[in-house]
């Protein structure tokens, strides 16, 4: 997911508390990718805002 890296997100911890709407606007982050991100965050006790 180059869009995440380009926006400065290199790890799940960096995504924690990121704004969900902002993340969903990143290049390559559609509904499926957003769902995968949220599931991965949840597995680590983290979440988007």
RAQUI-V818038 format. One line per field, one symbol per residue. ss: DSSP state (a for helix, b for strand, c for the rest). A space follows every 50 residues. Layout:
ss=???
//
This chain:
ss=caaaaacccccaaaaccccaaaaaccccccaaaaaaaaaaaaacccccc
//
